[in-house]
Amino acid sequence: MSMWCGRLLRAAGRGVQASWSRAASNDVATFRDINTMKFCNGQKMPTGLFTAGEVEGRITKLRETMEHEGIAACLFTSFHNINYYSGGFVYCAFNRPYCLIVTPEKHVIVSSLVDGGQPWRRSPHDNIVYTDWKCDNYFLAVVEELGEVRGSLGVEYNHMNLDINRSLRQHLPHRNTLVDIGQPTTRMRMIKSKEEIAVIKNSMATAEVGGWACTEVLGEGVPEYEVALAGTQAMVRNIAKIYPNSDLMDSWVWFQSGINTDGSHNPVTSRKIQKGDNLSLNCFSTPQGYNVSLERTCFLDHCSDAHLKVWEANVSVHKKGLQLIQPGAKCSEIAHELSDMYAQLGLLKYQMTGCGHSLDVLCHRYGLEAAGLALHEDSDTVLEPGMVVSMKPMITIPEGQPGAGGYREHSILIINDDNTVENITSFPFGPEHNIIKK
């Protein structure tokens, strides 16, 4: 039966006991009178991507880490950790704070009433809701759930802003010491479980479904947004088929043409594709927050000699990078070797970013993981089994120069338990495949 769960609720200067069943809702306080509440509307939903055992295993490992580090409770605020430790709840902030509280006994999502009962349905455990009618209601909910917790409170310094940090300190009744749990949990998430790897593989296959849908519709005079729409629709439909119990959100395509290819994250426009255009195909499949991307350089109909020279050079760097991703390799050493290769090709000054990064909880709304598993020259992480990393060399030649435009190829590799490396991206790359004739 759908109902709002009864609990002692904080109202203006008094406690209000509310049993928010549909039949009785007119006989109790309004939402405006309530600061915190439970909103158990409907039934708990089946896990979208992962088994209950997978999610509980993550929580158990977290609690073991907390005990080892002497952390009494964790207060996660990032999309990444809330998703990871809830098994699939991706909040929509709209300038409202959210968190997940984990103690040795509790696992509670704190969410805004604007989301109704959906956070409770998506949580494997508990959920407390705060209303918007008073500005500090979020912190009332946090303090209520932390209860008599004393000692260190783990927070994510790589996500928590100064206002939230300051207000949290003011509201904590026991003046708990705040310690960083952001970097330790990022390192924990670098090693993927078998279920995570299965999801990443399915997501990669879905991105390729989107890629092929894009190539089907692109042609001379077709605007970028029409190509992007075709790819996005194909990916969403495929995710719905593979994961019928998942939330369908945040999969997208950036399809760029001509000068719009100069930036990796340039938005889709109404520019119409022309023959000879440099094209950048970027399909981001994101089943319930677990993102992978397919990125390929393409040309429509033909490719000039100047463009072909640059494209082939970048493809050679991509191929070299695929060879360098091996267990025991250091991220910084891979980055340095590829930078040296760009220098030898005379293209180092056109390199736009590092050559790869980790994959899991990711979106254009909430970004990549924190620093760690990234192919940058200042990252000393050593690749090991269970890691998933991309190879993504990118260069941009400025407008007005021969071969002007952006070039990038993106493949995803898994380091398996037996130390083999598996490239899970099968969509072809390079001039022999992606000069598209229409």
N, C-alpha and C positions, 0 to 999 in steps of 0.2 A: 504494500500500500504506500502510495506517495504521501509524505507528510513532512512537516518541519519539526525537527526533533526538539523536545522540551529540554530546557536547561535554565539555570539561573542566569538572567541577562542583566547587564548593567544599563540602567536608564538614568534619566536626569535626577540624580540624588537619591535613587531608590533601586532596590532589586525588583525585577519584574519576572515572575515565573510565567513563561509562555509556552503553550502547547499549540504549535502552529499547524494544526490540521486544517484542511480546507473547510470543513464544516464549522470550525470554531474560530476561524481567523477574524471574524468581525467582532468577537467578544473580548479580544485582547489588545494590547498596545499595538500601535502602528510601528512600522519600521523606523519612523522618525524618532520614536521614543527609545530606541534600542541602540546600544553601542556595539555589543558583540552578541553573537548567536550561533546556533547550528542550523544548517539548512540542508537536511538530508532528504532531498526531493527525488523520488524514484528509487531505482535500484543501483547498486554498484555495477559498473560496466566491466565486461571482460577486458583483460589486458590487451592493448592494441597490438604491440609488436613482440612482447616478451612474456615468458611464462612467469607465474607467481614465484616459482623457485629461483629464477634468475634475479628478480627484483629483491627478494628477501636475502639472497646471497650478497648482494651489494650492500644492503643495510647492515648485515652482520659484519662484513669486512670493515665498514665504516666504524661501527661500534668498537670493534677490536682496536682500530687505530686510535679512537678517542680514549679508550682505557690506557693504551700504551703511552699516549702523549699527555695524559692527565687532563683531558678536556671533558668538562661536565656535560656540556650540551653544544650542539651546532645550530647556527641560524644561517641557513643558506638563502641568499637573495638572487643569485644568478639564474638565468634561464637554464643554463647547462646543468648545474647540480640539482635544481628542483626537478627537472625532467629526468635526470639520471637516477636519482634516488626515490622518485615516485613511480618510475617505470612508464612515464608517458604524459605527465601533465605539463603542458606548455602554456604558461599564462600570457595574457594580453594586458600589458601594463596600463596603457592609456593614462600615464602619469600617476598611477596608483602603485604603492609598494606592495609586494608579495613576499612571502618567505616560506621555507620549510624548516620546521624545528625538529631536531632529532636528539633525543636523550637516551639513556639506557633502557627506558621504559616506553617512551613516546615517539610517535612519528606523526606530525601534524602539519598540514598545509594551512597557512593563513592567507585568506583571499578576501576580495571585496564582494559586497553584496551584489554589485552590478553583474556578477557572473552567475548568480543564482546557485543552483545545486550542482553545476557541472564540475567544479573542483572536487566536491565530495564524491561524485560518481567516478571521477578519474583517479582518486586517491586510493591506494591499497589499504590505508588505515584511516586516520581521522582528519577532520577539517574544521576549522573555526572561521567564521565569517565576521568581518567588521563592516559597519555602515559608514557612510560618508558624512553624516550630519554633524560630526564633531571632528576637528582636524587631527586629534590624537588617538582616535579609536584604533588605528592600526597598532599603536604601541600598547594600548590597553590589552588588545588581544595577545600580543607577544608576551607581555608580562604575565598575563593570566595563564598562558600555556607553559611558560618557564617555571611558574610556581615558586617553589622554595629552592630551585637550583642555585647552588653556590659554587664558587670556583671559576675556572676559566670557561669562557664562552667563545667557541670557534665561529669566526665570521670570515667573509670573503673580502679582503682588502682590495683585491683586483676588480671588485664590482661595487662594493658599498660606497656611496658618495658621502661627502662630509656632513651634509644635513642629516641623513639617516644615522650616521655614526654618532653625531652629537646628540640627537634626540633619543637614540637608544640608550646612551650612557645616562642621560637625565632621568629616564623612566625606570631603569633597572633598580629594584629596591635594594639589592645586595651589592651594588657597585661591582659587578663581576668584572674580572680582568678580561679584556678582549684580546684574542690571539688569532693569527691568520690560519685559516684552514683552506684558503683558496688554492695556494700552490700545492700543498700535499694532495688534495683531491684531484687536481689536474694531473699530477703524476700517476695517481691510482687509475685514472680513466684512460691513460695512454695504452694500457694493456687490455686488449679486448677479449671478451669471452667468446665462446663458440656461437652463442646466440647473437651477439652483437655483429660478429663477422657475417653471419647468415643474413642479417638485416642489411648490412652494408652491401653485400653482393646483390640482394634483391633491389636495393635502391639504385645501384649502378646499372643493373639491367633496365630498370625503369627510366633512368636518364637516357639510355640509348634508344628506348622506345620514343622518347621525346625528340631525340636527335634525328631519327629517321622520319618522324612526322614533319619536322621542320624542312628537311630536304625535299619532301614531297611537294610542299606548297610554294617554296621560294621560286622566284622567277623574275624576269625583267618587269619592272613596274609594280611589283608587289611591295607594299609598305612593310617596314620592319615589324610593326605590331601584329600584322596578320600571321607572319611566320611564328612569332612568339606565342600567340594565342593557340596555334595548332599544336605546338610542342607542349605547352602547359596542359591543355586539355587531355592530350594523350597520356601524359604522366599521371595526372590525377585519376583518370579512369583505370590505369594499370594498378596504382596503389590501392584503389578501392576494391579491385579484384583480388589482389594478393592479401591485403589486410582489411577485411570487411569490418572489423571492430575498431579500426583506428580513426583518429581525427584527421580530416582532410584539410590541410592548411599549409601554406608557405612553400609549395613547390612553384617554381617560376622559370622563365626563360629570359635571358638577355640576348637578343639577336641584334647584332650591330653591323652596320655597313659603312664603307667609305671612311670618312674622317671620324665617324663615331666609334671606330675600332681602337682609337688611341688609348682608351682607358678600359681596364678590365671590368669595372662596375658601372659603366655608362648606361643610362636608362634607355629603354626602347623608345623610338620616336616614330613619326609618320613618314620619315624619309623613304623614298621609293628606290628599290634596288635597281642598279644599272649593270649592264654587261661589263665585265672587267673589274667589277668592284671587289675589293678586299672585304671578306665577310668573317665575322666572328660568331661562332655558334656556341652558346653557353646554356646548357640545360641543367637545372638544379632540382634534383628529386629529393624531397624531404618528407618521408613518411614519419609523422609525429615527432618532428625535430631531428631525425637522423639523416643528415644531409650528405650527399655526394654530388659531384658535378662532372659533366662531360663538356670539355671545351676543345674546340677544333677551329683552326684556320681553314677557310674555304675561299674559293673564287667562283664567280658566276661566268660561265662560258669560256673565258680565257684568262691568262695571267701574263702580264708583261715580263720581259726579261729581267728588269730591275726588281720587280716584286718576287719573281721566282728565285733570284739569287739570295735575297734576304730570307725568304720562307725556307729554302733548303738549308740555310745556315742554322736557323732556329730549330729545324727538325733534327739536324745533326746533334745539337746540344741536348735535345729531348732524348734521343736514342742513347747518348752517352750517359745521361742521368739515369735512365732505366737500368743500365748495367751497374751503376755505382750503388744503387740501393740494395744493400746486402746486410745480413746480420753481422754485428761487430763494427760496422761503418759508423763514423761520427758525423753528425749533421753538418758541423762546421767544415769538415774536410771535404764533404761532397760539394758544399756551396763554393768553397775556394777553388776546387778543380773545375767546376762549371764556369766560374767567373774567369779563370785563366783561359778557358776555351773561348769564351766570348771575346776576351782581349785579343787572342790570336786571330779571330775572325774579323777584328776591327769593329766589334759591335758592343763592347762593354759599356760605352757611354749611353747606349740606348736600352740597357737592361732596366726594367721597371720595378721589380720586386724580387723577393727570394724565390727559390725554385721549387718550393713545395711546402706542405704542412700536413698536420694530422686531420683525420676525418672522424666525426661522430656528431654530437649535438652542435648544430651550426645553422645559421640563417642570416639573411641580410638584415633582419630586425635586431638580432642580438650577437652577431659576429662570431669570429673564430674562437678557438680555445685561447687561453692565456699562453704566453711564451713557454716554450718547452720543446715539443716535438715539431720543429720547423727547420727547413733547410736554409738557415741563415748562417752567416759567417761568425756570429757570436753565440751560436747554440752548440753546446758540447754534449748534447744527448746522444747516447750510443744506441743504434737500432738493435732491437731484440725481438724474439718471437712474441707474437700477439699484437705487435704494433701495425698500424695501418697508416701509410703515408703517401702523399701524392707527388708526382713529378710534374712541374708546371713552369717551364721556362717562358718568359715573356719579354718581348722587346717592342719598342715603338719608334718608328722613324717619323720625324716631324713632317708636316705638310710642306710641300714644295721641294722636298728632296726625293731622289730616285727611290722607288719602293716604299713610298710613304704609307703609313698605316700601322696597325697593331697586329702582332703575331703571337699566338700562344697555343700550346698543345697541353692537354692535362690528362694524365693517366693515374690510376690508383693501384697501389701495390700492397699486398698483405705479406707479412713475414710469418710464415707458418711455424708450428711447433717443431717440425723436423728441419728447421733452418732453410727450407726452400723459400723462394720468393715468387709470389703469384700475382701476375698482372691481371686484374679483373676487368679491364677496359678493353673491349673488343672492337669498338667503333674505329674504322681505319683512319689513319692520319697521313698527311703529306700530299705533295702535288700529284702523285700517280693515282690518288683516290678522290681528292676533294676539289678538283676543278670540275664544277658541276655543269653539265650540258643540259640545256632546256630548249 
